[in-house]
């Protein structure tokens, strides 16, 4: 077991306390589980992206083409047009 001192802002501390309730109120266990989950999610996303690389690239190219051809507007353009 490794001990570390970390500083959290108020909002992050409240979130950790909230999650800790699912772990018997133990913020150490909650944080450890969140870090493990993060690693699992990252691995899943890497695998997903690798398995769907061609499809994702085609979707990206289509979106870029649609922007170039004026079928879509950026959020900045929408705000400008509507004086937001």
Secondary structure, 3 states (H helix, E strand, C coil): CCCCCCCCCHHHHHHHHHHHHHHCCCHHHHHHHHHHHHHHHHHHHHHHHHHCHHHHHHHHHHHHHHHHCCCCCCHHHHHHHCCC
